Amino acid sequence: MDLRRDLLEAESRADQDEAERQAHLQLVRELDHGIGVPVGVAADRLQQLVAGVRARGHHDLLRLWQLWLNELISARRIILVRSHLLVEELMAETESRPSAAAASLMLTMLKATPKEKLAGFWPRLSGLTQAKDMDAALLLLQCQELVLAELEESPEVGVHSQGLVNSLINMHLEGCWLVAKEQLPLLLAQSLQLLQKLVTRQPDYAAQRVPELMGLVQCYLQYGAEGETQLKPRKLPPAQQSAAYGQEKEEEDQLPAQMARSCGRKNKVRKMRSLAKQRSQAVSEHQEGNPRERLLLMGNQDYGCLTGDSAENGLPSDSDQHTENKHHRQQAVKVRISALHLLSALTNQLPRRSLYGYWHVLFPDGDAGGSRHLLLLGLKDTNSRCRALALQVGAQLLYGSKSFLSQACSRGPSNFTPFAVSLASSVLTAYRTLSAILEREYTPPVLTQCLKCLAVLVQATPFDQLEMGFVYEFVGHVKKLTKSADPPVAVSALLVMEMLVGTSKLTPEIASSVGLAPSQRNLQMKQASTVEETHQELCDSDAEMELEEEEEQQPAQKNVVNPTHTVSPSIPRNSWLLRQVLRFLEGMGTPSTVRLECFQVLQAMATHIGLLRGHQVRLSKVISAGLRDPAIDVKLYAARCLDSVGYQLGRLLPEPAERELQMSFWLLLLPATYEAYDSAGFSLKCALCDALSNMGAFSFERLPDGQRTALLAFLSGCASDDHEEPLVRGAALRAMAVYVLHPSLRTDLGFVENAAELTLRIIGDSQLVVRIKAAWALGNISDALVAGIPNQTERISAELLERLIQAATKSCADNDKVRANAVRALGNLLQILQAQPLGNGEQMQVAMSKLLDCVKSSGNAKVKWNACYAIGNLVKHRAFFTNNHLAGILFPTLCQLVVQHANFKVRTNAAGVLLQVEQRQDFSTHFPLVWRSLLDALVRSNALESFEEYNHRDALQQQLCLAIAHLLTLARSSDLPMMREYLEEDRLEEVRATWRRVAFRIVPEQSASLFTCSPLLEQRLQAEVSNQQRCALAFITSTLRLDP
């Protein structure tokens, strides 16, 4: 009521006509009738009133009207009709003389305006940025943010949004808001939030303004530090090195889970107080096409919006001065958090290569001090929300940086500091900073984000290129945090170790940290004794853990139950991670999230199977318990753990002492697998079938007959169940197709035919994934059938063979991933058909035509080289060349591939087909084309269009030279002039040099044909040639002769 009274008093004092005053008073009475029912009013009346008062210059009266109307609209005491008219009037006032009252009324009206009508205000509203009144400027930013949130993207909206971005950036760079005092942090925070939303909507334009935006981020990350608030940003150009790092993949490369290892660094190991271990993308879930590392950046995403206090949570203040200081600090925190959100938006929207030029700004430059980079903010900021958000954004920036950080190298020249050494120094400083955070931090959300940031950094670090010792600096802290009572912290700590232990290139330091003995590492370590001494010292310092381990081992060994009465050996004292993981999995009260991550750690440890060898019994027990866990996710990850561990165990021939353990592992797990399958969803069923497929020939062949029969019956039942999900049937069929190649089943024609029948039932499924599995199974089945050709006692039925060929032929027109296996299967099946006494000639011609189509028209390299391999097996038989049409397609297609295809493996396989043609008459009139194409291909093989083909060049040149030698053994005397003519062209010297290089490089068993082809050609044709042909023969033999 005070505003109404002040308005009436102002109306009475205003210099205006009496009629106008009475009209205003009448409007006041209409708007405030006191009945309690909202009053409807036309907005054009209020527009005319506001415009009239403004035109006469009654600014105080205008302010009171706006404040009172704002109060009425906010309280929903009046309802405006055609409200956009009043909004436009307020915008017009703001363009000429912005005021806080007008901006506040406009904000209130925009909130009450239907969302679909807000877009009409954006063109004018986005241009309202030059407000001298700081309160009005703050309200205008809120109006712009409100309308922007409801806009649909369009070219017109984009143009105005870009203009707003420019205006906001210029106001920051020019320091337009520094005159404000109380409103400054609010203005800065609000404008940064608005910029964040604009960047999200306009990523392409934001990429053009990265220097200015990064300048804002760098400046305001320091806002409030040491009381500094009068900061003026500046444009921040990128470092020049960023130009060298072309395109960065947004998703990390999926490393194959393989046992390959390379030598680690030989630097002297510095003794530290603790151990280290970590994980890599080697165990990311590439099988699902859903990179698991994204989970590192999920959770706790919006620390900037949390309430609760910060690290100012010290002693409570009892003075107004402290309360005021705390208020200022909280406002400064909002600015830093807004700057971090803006940086997060830039990270998510822009390609990584545009951010690498600012690495020196965002991360330490080799000195733990220096500028206020993200990790230092995570270490020293007084607010826990800000620390957590800084570390989260740091993890987002590090995600996908593997190829950039791969350039880091601690070794370099002493007379200058190359970029690689500077980057290595930055990486090491980042590790030290994160270690310091883990050492001093106590807030669980901050610890969680720090560990996630560390995990992302670990998977991107080239450990073998950095100086040793830094791993020990953080592992001790991670080791303690794995036992944290806070589940998110424990999970994140285990995640760090999962990434470290999954690293494909183990350095001695990492191997020592994770408890991998030197005999199990396949590493050449001159200082292994020093590493082990250090590691033993570190383990012995943890007396508490050792006592727990000793207490737990004794009852565990007493209660061992396994079918072969074997006892799992005690875990070595230095394998602390394995002990901790098994303790979690064997404990009763372990949270499901921790159990799930423990299975992921075991899955990573399987990539270096030496960590797990000898502990198969305990592993089988915890995996069996996981398969019976009530949590579905835990069951699924237990099955995937079984898949990985079983695969790695199956690849190695176990030592005699471990063979019983190997068998115990599977004998304990088979019943649990069957039990879990009965109540599982289709994802878990697929995972279980995949796990069973990785049993390995050694274990499978030594299963008791009853167990083996039950296993095959189980998989056959899963694959033949028409009521089951097709994906599950495909997974079960794939497992059967793996077993088909085991020695005991390869010759079992009944099992092979059963698997073939099941394949035919699902190879036409509507789901591509199912068809891929079925085509792969068909390829394996055909391999088994071809392997049984020498044993003519039993043959596959002609009817089934015909249906298999039809299915393979049809699949050759499917997706490339299906075709790649279909052509392999079709080539094998046609070999079997050729061996049949009454082969179907028409069907063979159709199938061969389909193979040639795949060679000729497929765009997928794998399809082409598989098809070439299949055709190479077929052309050994003369029946292929009974149809001149097929030969007319084959040789021109192969010649084109061998000369022009970008993939060297395709060229190699195409040349390999030519090696299989055994008679000159089969080449017919295509012999000159083939000869010339081989010479051209040999010349072109020295011109690398892609460096990725370098590793395949030697194999290609060897195959080409062998094909040339093969043609020389088949050549007729009439071919010699043509062969000389093509050889004499501008390719002569290069052919001769490559020929000699290949002949003296490859092993003698393979190079014999290159040394003998010229003398044999001369010996064979010398007596039956004309003078012209004799000259050609002499030229060819002298060119390709290889003198010792």
N, C-alpha and C positions, 0 to 999 in steps of 0.2 A: 504494500500500500504506500510505502515511502516514495517509490518511483512515480506512482500516480499523482501523489500530492505535489511532488517536485515538478512534474509535468504541467499540472494545472497552474501552479505559481508562475512557471516560465511562460505559459500561454498568456497569462494576465499581464506580464511585463513586456511581452514582445510587441514590437512596432509593426502592427499589421491592421488591416481593415477589420471593422467590428463584425461584418458578415463572415469573414474568413475565420475569425476567432470563434464565433458561435458554431460554425460548421465543425471546427476542430473539437469543440467541447461536446457537441452532439455525437461525434464519432467516439469520443472517450466514453460517453454514457452507453452507447450501443455495445462497445467492446467489453465493458465491465459492468454488466447489469446485475450481477450478484445472484442470479437464479441457480447457478451450478451446472448449467447445460452449455456445452460449447456453442459458440456463436459462429455462424458462417458469414464470411465477408469476402467481397470481391477484391482481389489483389490490386486491381487497377486503381481503386480508391486510395489505397495506401501508397501506391506508386505516385499518384498525383500529389498526395500530401507531402511525401518525402521530397519529391522533385521541387515542389513549390517552396518549402522551407529552405531547401538547399540553395535555390535560386536567389532568395532574398538574403542569404548570408547569415541566417540565424543558426549558427553552428551548435551553440549550447542546447537550443530547443531541438535541433535535429538529433543530437546525441541522446537526449532524454526520450524522444519518440522511439528511436532505435532500441534503446535499452528496455523500454517498457514493452514494445512489441516482441522483443526477444524473450522476455519473461512470460508473456501470454502464450506464445507459440510453444515454448519449452514445456509449459504446464498444460498444454493442450486445451486451453480455455477458448481459443479461437481456431477456426478452420478456414484456410485460405483457398479461394477458387482462382485458378490461373496464376499460381504462385510464381511461375517463371517470369512474369512481368516485374514483380518486385525484385527478384534476384537480378534481373538485367539492370534495373535501376541502381541496385547496390553495387554492381560491377562497374557501372559508369561512374559512380561516385568514387570507387576505389581507384579507378584509372586516373582520376584528376586529383583527388585529395584523400588518400587512404586513411581510414581511422579504425581504431580498435572496435568501436561500437558497431560500425557498418560491417566489418569483417566477422564479428561475432554473430550478428543477426544473419548474415549470409550463410555461415556455417550451420546455424540452427535450421535455416530453411532448406539447405541442401540435404540435411539429415532427414527431413520430413518429405522430401521430394521422391516420387517413385523412381526406382533405379533405372527404368528404361528411358527416362527423360534427362538423366544427368549428362549423357554424352553431348547434348546440345550446348552445354555450358563450357565444354573443354577448350574450344578454340580461344575464347576470351580469357578464361580462367588461367590457362597455362601461360599467358603473357603477363599476369599480375605478379611481378616479383620485386619491383622497385618501391618498397614501402619504407619511408624514413622512420615511421613509428614502429618500434620493435615489437610491441604487442600486436599491432596489426600484421606485421610480417609473419609472426608466429602463427596467427590465426589463418592467414592466407595459405601457409604451407599445409595446415591441417585440412583446409578446404580442397586443395589440390590432391592431397593423398586420398581423401574421401572419394572424390570423383574418379580418380585414376583406378581405384580398386574395382570399380563397376564397369569399366570400359571394355569393349571388345576391340581387338586389334584390327586396324585398317590402315591403309596408306595415309589417309588424312590425319588420323589420330597419331600415327608415327611421326609425321612432320612436326606437329605441335609438341609432341613429347621430346623430340630432339631439340627443339627450341628451348624448352624448359630445362633440359640437361645443360645446354650451353649457358643459360642465364644463371643457374645455380652454381655451376663451376666457376664462372667469372666472379660471382659475388664472394665466393670463398677466396679465390686468388687475389682479389682486390681488397679483401679485408673489410667489406661493407658492414659487417655486423660487429666489428670489434668495438664500436662505440657503445654497444649495449653492455650492461653490467649484469643485472640479475637474470635477464633473458638470454644471455649469450649461450650458456650450455644447452638451454632448451632449443634455441634456434639451430645450433649446430647439430644436435641429436636429431631434431625433426627433419632438417634438410638432408642429412645423411640417410635417414630412413627412406625419404622420398627418392633420393638418388638410387638407393638399393632397388626399389621397386621399378624404377625406370630402366635400370641396367638389365633387370630380369626380363623386361618386355622388349628391350631394344639391344640385344647382344651384338648385332652387327655394327650398330653405331657406337656402342660402348667400346668396341675394339679399336675404333678410331681415336677415342679419347682416353686410352689407357694411361699415357703419361700424366695427364691432369688428375685422373681418378686415383692413380697410385700415389700421387703427391698428396692428395687429401688424406688417404689412408695413412701414409707414413707420418704426416703431421699430427693427426688426431689420435693416433695410438699413443702419443706422448702427452695428450691433454690431461692436465691435472697432476702430472708427475712433478714432484718437488714444488708444487704450488704454481706451476707454469700454466697460465690459461690464455694469455694474449699471443696466440700462435697464428702465423700467417703462412698458409701452404704455398708451395711453389711447384711448378711443373717438374716432373721427374723423368728424364729420358732413360731408356733402357740401356744396360751395358751392351757393348758391342759384341761380346761373345755370343749373345743370344741368336745372332744371325746364322751361326754355324749349325744350329740344331734343327734342321728342317722340320719335318712333321713328326710329332710325338703321338704315339698311340694312346688313346684315352683309356683303354683297358690294358692291364698288364699282360705281357706275353705269358701264355700258359706253358710252364716248363714241363716237359715229359717226366713222369715219375720213373726215373731210370737209375741204375746203380753206378753210372759213370762218375768218376771222381777225377780231380786233377790235383797237382801238387799245391800245397799252400805256401805262404810266405815263410822264409827262413830267418826272419828277424829274431833277435834275442827277446825272449818273453819277459816282460816286466811283472814281477810278483805283485799281485793285488790281494785284496781281502776276500774276494768272492768270485763266483762262477758265472758263466754266461751261456745262454742258449736261445735259439730263435727259429723263426719259421720263414719259408719262402713260398712263392706261388707254385712251387712244384706240386703241391697237393691241393691246389684250388680245384673246385669242382667242375673241371672242364668237361666231364662226361655229361653234365646237365646243361652246359651252356649258360650257367648262371653264376658269374664270378663271386665267390664267397667273400672276397676282400671288401666288397661294398658294405658288408656288415660292420667293417671297422669304423665306418663313418656314420653309422646309424645309431640311434639312441642318444638321449640327452642333447637333442639337436638345438634346443632353443634356450640356452642358458641366459641369454639376454633378457628373457621375459620372466625369469624366476624371481620370486620374492624371497625374503629371508636375507640375512645379512652376510657380510663379507668378512674379510679378515680383519675388519675393524671390530670383530666380535670380541674385543678385549674386555677390560673392566668397564662396567656401566658408568656413564658420565653423570655427574650431578651438577653441572653448570650449564648455563645458557650458551656460553661461548663454545663449549664442546659440542652442544647440540647443533649450533649453527655450522661449525666446522664439518660435522658429520653430514649435514645437509649439502654443503658444497661438495664434499667428496662423493656423495651419491649422485649428484648432478654430473660431476666429471666422469664417473663410471658410465653413465648413460651415453656420454659422447664416445668413450672408447668402445663400448659395446656396439654402438651404431656403426662406428668405423669398421669393426670386425665383421658385422653383418654385411656391410658394403663389400669388403674384401671377399667374404664367402660367396656373395652373388657373382663377383668377377671370376672367382675360381670355378664356379659351376657353369658359367655361361661362355667363357672364353677358352680357346684352345690353349693347351699347356705351353706351346712354343712362344706365345705372346707374353707369358708370365715368367719364363726363365731369365729374361733380361733383368728382372727385379729380384733375383735370388739374393743378391747382396743386401737388399733392403729388408726382405722378409725373414731371412735366416742369418745366423751369425756368419761373419766374413772371415773367420779364423781366430777371432779374439772373443773371449766370453763376454767381454764388456761391449764397448762400442755403442752403436745406435740401439734404439729400443725395438728390437726385432720381436717376432712372435713368441719365440721360445723364452726370451728374457721376460716378456710380459707374463708368460705362464709361470715364470719363476718368482718374479718380484712384485707383481701387481698386488695391491692391498685388498682387492675384491675377489672372492672365490669364483663368482660367476664369470668375471672377466678372465681370470686365469683359465678356467675350464674352456671358455669359448675360444680363447687364443690358441690353445692346444688342439681344439677340434678343427679350427681353420687350418692350423699347421698340418694336421693329418690330411685334410682335403687337398692341400697344395702338394704334399708329398705323394699322394696317390697317383699312380701313373707316371712317376718320374724315373722309372728304372733305367730307361735308355739315356736320360740326361745324366744321372748319377754314375752310370757306367764309365763315364769319362774321368771320374776322380781317380787319381793315382798319387800315392805319397812319394814315389820316386821321380826325380826330375833333375835337370842340370843345376849346378850350383851357382852359375853366374847370373841367372835370372829366374824368376818364379813364373812358370807357365800356368795356364789356366787350370790344367788338370791338378796341379799341386795345390792351387788356391781352393779349388772345389773340394779336394780331399781334406784340407784343413778346415773348411766350413763344415763338412760332414762330421769330422771328429769333434769339433766344438759343439755341434748339435747333440751328439751323444753325451758329451760331458754335461751340457745344460740339462738334458732330460734326466740324467743320473742325479744331478743336484736336486731336481724337483722331486724325484722319488725319495730322496734322502730326507728332505725337510717337510714335505707336504703331509697333511693329515686329513684333508677333506676328501671323502670318498669320490664325489663327482670329478674333482680335479685329478685325483689319482687315476681314475678310470680313463679319462681323456688323455692323460700323459702316457699311459701304457698303450692305448690305441695308437697314439702318434708314434710312439717308439716301435710298435709292431709294423706300421706302414713303412717307417724308415728302414727297418731291418730288411724287409722283403725287397727294397730297392737298392741296398748297399752292395757294392762289389768288394766283399771282404778280402778276397785274395789280392787286391790291388792297394790295400791300405796297410799302414804300419800296425803291428800287433800290439795287444795290450788293452785296447779300448773296450773290447767285449767284456773283459773282467770288471770294468768299471760300473756296468749297469746290471750284470746278472745277479750279483749278490742282493741287490735291492729287489729285483724281480723274484728271486727265490723266496725271500721273506713274504712278499705280497701274494705268492701263490697260496699261502696258508691264511690269508686274510679272512676274517669272519664275515666280511661284506661280499656277497656273491659276485656282483659286477666287477669288483676289484680283482678277486681271485680269477674270474674268467678272463679278464683282460691280461692279467699276468701270464696265465697259461697260453693265451694267444700269442704273446711275444715269444715264448719258448717254442710254440708250435712253428712259428715262422723261422726261427733260428735253426731248429733241428731239421727242417725241411729244405734248408739251403743245399743246392746241388753241389756246389764247390766248397767242400769242408776245408777250412784252414786248420792247422794244428790247434790253434786256440779254441775254435768252436768245437772241434772234436773232443778236446779235453774237457770243455765245459759241459758237454752233454753226456759224457761218460763213455765215449767210444774208444775202446782200447786200440793202441797202435796196430796190433795184428789184424784188426778188423777194418782199418780205415782205407787201405790201399793208397796210402800217402807216403811220399818220400820225405821224411822229417829228420833232418840232421840233429835237431835239438829236441827230439821227442822226450828224452829223459828229463830235460829241464821242464818241459810242459807238464809231464806226469808228476814231477816232484812238486811243482806249484799246485797242481790240481789236488794232490793228496793233502797238501797243507791246508788248502781251502776247505776240503771236506772234513778234515779232522777238527777244524775250528768250530764245526757245527755239532757240538756234542749232544745237544738236545735231540736233534733229528736222528742221530745214530742210535741213541738209547731207545727211541720209539721204534726204530726199524728192528732192533734186536728183539724187543718185546713182541713185535708182531710176527716175526719170522717163525718163532718156535711153534706157536699153535697152528700157524698156517701149514707148516710142514707135517705136523701130526695128523692133520685132517685131510691130507691129499687123497683124492679118489680119482683114479683114472684107469681105463680098461687095461693098460699095459703095465700097471704097477710101477710107473716111473715117478721119480721125485724131481721137481723143478729145483734147480740150484738156487742158492740165495743170491740176491741181487748185489753186485759189487758196490762197495761203499761210495764210489764216485758217481754212480748212476742215480743221483738224487732225484732227477726229474721222473724217471721211471718209477722209483719208489713212491714219490708223491702222487703220481697219477693213479697207480694201483691202490694206494691208500684211500684216495677219494672214491674210486670205483668199488672198492670192497667195503667201504663204510656204509652204515645204514642211513645216516641223516644227511647225506650229501645232497645239496639242491640239484634239481634236474639240469639247470643251466651249466653248472660246474661239471656234472657227469657228461653232458653233451660235449663240452669243450675237451674233456679228458680223452674222449674217443677221437676227437680231431687231432690231439697231440699224438696219440698212438698211431693214427693214420700217417702223420708226418714222419714219425720215427721209423715207420716201415720203409721209407725211401732209403734209409741206411739200416738195412736189416740187421746189421751187427749189433745194434742197440737192443734188439729183441730176441736174438737167437739164444736158445737155452732157457727161455722163460715161456715156452709155448703153453705149458699147463696152466700157469696163472693167467696168461692171456686168454686162453679158451674159457676159463671160469668167469672172468669179468665180462667177456663178450657174451657168453651165455646169459649171465645176469642182465646185461643190457638188452638182450633180445626179449627178456621177460619183464622188462621195466614197464610200469603202467603208462609212462609218458611216451606218446607216439614218436616224438622227435628223437628221443633217446634211442628207441628201438631202431629208427632209421639210420642214425649215425653209428650205432653198433654194427648194423649190417654193412655199412660202407667201410667201417674199420676192418671188419672181417674180409671184405673184398680186397682192400689194399694189402693187409698183412698176408692173406692167403696168396695173393698174386706174387708178392716179393719172395715168400717162402717157396712157392712153386717154381720160381725161376732158377733157384739154386739147388744143386745136388747136396743134400745134407751130409754132414760128416757122419761116419759110422756111429759115433757116440750120440748123435742127435736124431737118429732115424726113429727111435722109439718115441721121442718127444714129438717129432713131426706127425707120426701116426696118432698119438694121443690127442694132439691138437684137433684133428678132424673127427676122431671118434667121439670126443666130448661135444663137439659143436653140431654134428649132424642131427641128433635128436632135438636140440634146441632150435635148430633152423626149421625143422619140420613143424615143431610146435608153434613157433612164431608165425609161420606162414598161414596156419589155419585161421588166425584171428586178425590178419594184417590187411591194410588197405593196399591198393594196387602199387603205390610207390614203394612200399616196403617189400612187397612180393617181388617186384622187379629187382630191387637191391639184393634180396636173398638169392635169387636165381643167378644174378651176376657174380655174387660171392662164390656160389657153388661151382661156377664155371672156371674159377681160378684155383681149383684144388691142385692142379699140376699132375703130370703123368706119373711121377714117382709115388705120390700118395695114393692116387687113384688105382694104380696097378697093384698096390699092396693092401688095399681094403679087403677085409674078409668077403667071401662070395656073397653072403647074405646081405651085408651092408652095401656092396656094389649093386646088387640086384635091386635093393630097395631104393637106392639113389636114382638109378635109371628109370625105375617105375614111377618114382615121384616126379621127375622132370617130364617124362612122357605123358603122365596124367595132366600136369599143368599145361603142357603145350597142346594137348588134344581136347581140353575142356572148352566146349563151345560157349559156355556161359561165363567164361572168364574174360577179363579185359584183354583186348588184343595186345596191348603193351606187355602184359604179363606173359602171354603165350609166346610173344616174340623173344622175351628174355629167356624163357625156359628152352625155347628152340635154339637160341644162340649157345646156351650151355651144352645142349646135346651136340651141337655142331663142333664145339671144342673137343668133346669127348670122342667124336668120330675119328679124330686123327691120333688118338692114343693107340699104342700097339695092339692091345687086346681087342679093340673094337674096330680097327681099320679093316680087318679081314672078316668081320662079322657082318655078312651081307644082309642078314635079317635086320639088324639094328640100323644099318645104313639106309636100307629101303624104308624102314619105319620113319626115320628122320626125314627122308625125302618126301614121304607122303604128308607128314606134318608141315613141311615147308610149303608144299603146293596148296595147302589149305589157307595159308595166311599171306602168301606172297602178293595176292591181289587186294590186300586190305586198303581201306581208304586213308589210313594214317601213314604218312611218309616214314616216320620212325620205325614202324612195324615192317614196312617193305624193305627198309635198309637192313634191318636185322635178318629178315628172311633171305634177302639176296646174299648177304654175307654167309649165312648158313648154307645156302645152295653152293656157294663157292667152295666151302670146306668139304661138303658132301661130294662134290665133283672131284676134288683133290683125292679124297679117299678112294673113289671109284677108279680113278686113273692109276693110283698106286696099286690097285688090285688087278690091273690088266695082265701082268705077267702070270698071275695065278688063274689059269683058265678053267679051273674046276667048277667055278660058279660064275654066272654072269647075271647082271641086272636084267630084269624082264624088259623085253622090247617095248611093251606098252608103257611102262613107267618111264623108260628112257625117252620115249617120244614126248610124253607129257612134260618131263623136265626140260627138254629142249624147247618146247613151245613156251613154257613159262619163262625161261631165260631169254628167249628171243623177244617176247613181249616186254620184259623188263629192260631190254636194251633201248627202249623208247621212253623210259621213265626219267625221273630226276637223276642228275649226274651222280649223286651218292649211291643210287641204286644201280645205275649203269656200270659204275666202276667194278662192282662185284659180279654183275650179270655177265659182262663180257668175259671175265675170268672163268665163270662157270660154263658159259657157252663154249669157249675154246676147249675146255676139258671134256665136255659132253660130246662134242663133235669128234674128238680123238677116239672116244669109246665107240661112237657110231661108225667111224672108219674101220675099227677093229672087228665090228660085227660082220658075220658072213653075208648077211642080207641087209645091208645098210639101206636106209631110205634116201635115195639120191636126191629126190625133190626137196625133202625137208632139209637136207644138208646144204643145198644150194641157197635156200631161203635164209637159213641161219648164217651162212658165210656172207651173204649180201648184207645182212644186218650188222655183222662185225665190221665189214668194210665201211658201212655208213657211219659207224661210231668212230672209226679212224679218220674218216674224211670230214665229217660235219660237227663232231662234238667240240665244244669249246673248253672242256675240262681236261687238263693235262693227265690226270690219273686215269681217266677213261681211255684216253688215247694210248698211254703206254701199256695199260692192261690189255687193250684190244690188240696192240702190236704183239705183245707176248703170246696171246692166244693164237693169232694168225701164224706166228713163227712156228708154233707146234703143229699147225695144220699143213703148212706148205711142205713139210717133210714128206707128205704123202702125195703121190702123183695124181690122186683123184681130184685134188684141188684144181689142177690145171686142165682138167677135161672140159671146163667151161671157159672159153676164151673171153667171155664177157667179164668174168671175175678178174682174170689177169689184166684185162684192159683197165680196170678200175684200180687194182692193187698197186701196180708199179708206179703210175703217175702220182698216186696219193702218197706212197712212201717216199718218192723222190722230193715231193714238195715238203713233206715233214722233215726229212733229213737235212734239208738245206735252210728252210725258212722258219721252222717253229722256234719260238722263244725259249721253250723249256728244253734244256740239254738232255734230260732223262728221256723225253719223248723222242728226240733225235737218236739217242743211243738205242732205244728199243726198236725204232724204225730201221736202223741199220742192221740190227740183230736179225730182223726178218729176212733180209737179203742174204744173210749168212746161211739160212736154212734151205735156200733153193739149191737143189743138188745137181741139176742138169742144165746145160746151156740152152737146150730147146725150150725149157720152161720160161726163160726170159723172152723168147721169141723176138719180136721187133723192138722190144723195150730195152735191149741190152745197151745201146748207145746212150739212151736217156739215163739209165742207172749209172753207167760209168761216169758220165759228165757230172751227174748230181753228187756222186761220192767225192769227186775231186773238188767241186765247189764247196761242199759241206766241210771238207778238211781245211780249206782256206778260211772259210767263215768261222770255223771254230776258234780261231785265234783272236777274233774280234768280239770281246765281251760287251754285250749291250747292258747286262745287269751283273753286278758283282756277286749276286747270290748264286750265279751259275759257275763261279770259279771252281768250286769243289767238285763239279761234275765234268769239267772240261777234259781232264786226263782220261776218264772212262770213255767219253765220247770219241776222242781222237784215237784211242786204242781200238774201239769197235769199228770206226771208219777204216782204219788201216787194215784190220783183219778182213773187212768186206772187200776192200780193193784187192788184197791178196787172193781172196776167194774168187773174184771175177777173173783174175789173171790165170787161175788154174782151170777155168771153164772156157776161156777165150778161144775162138777159132782163128785160123789164119786170116780169114776175111775181115775180122774185127780189128786187126792190128793198125791199118792206116787211120781208121777213125779214132782209135785209142791214142795214137801218137798226136793226131791233130788237136784233140782236146787237151792233152797233156802239155803240148808246146805253147799253148796260149799263155796269157800273162800270169798264170798260176804256177809255172814250172818250179821256180826257186822255192816258193813257199811250201809246195807239196813235198819237194825233196827234203827240205829242212825238217818239216814236221814228221815225215816218214822215218828219217834217221833218229830223231829225238825219241819217238815212240818205240822204235825197235830196240834201242839201247837202254830204255828205261824200264820196260816191263820184264817180268821174269822169263827165263829161257823157255819154259814149257809153253808159254803163250806166244813168244816171239818167233818160234821156229818157222811158222808159215811165212813170216815177213822175210826171213833170210833165204828161204828155199824157193819162193814163188818165181823169182826171175830166172835162176838157173833151170828150174823145171820147165818153165815156159819155153825157154830157148831150146832145151833138149827135146821137148815134145813137138815143136813146130818147125825146127830148123830145116828138116828135109822136105817139107811140103809147102814152101812159101815162094812167092814170086820175088823179083828184085825189089819192087816197092814194099812188099810186105816184109822182106828181109831187112831193109833199112829201118822200117818202123819197129821191127822186133829188136834190132840192135839198139835203137834209141831208147825204147822202153826199158830194156834190161839194164842198160848202162845208167839210166836215170835212177832206177829203183834198186840197183844192186847194192848190197851192204857188205863192204869189206871189213874183216875183223879189225 
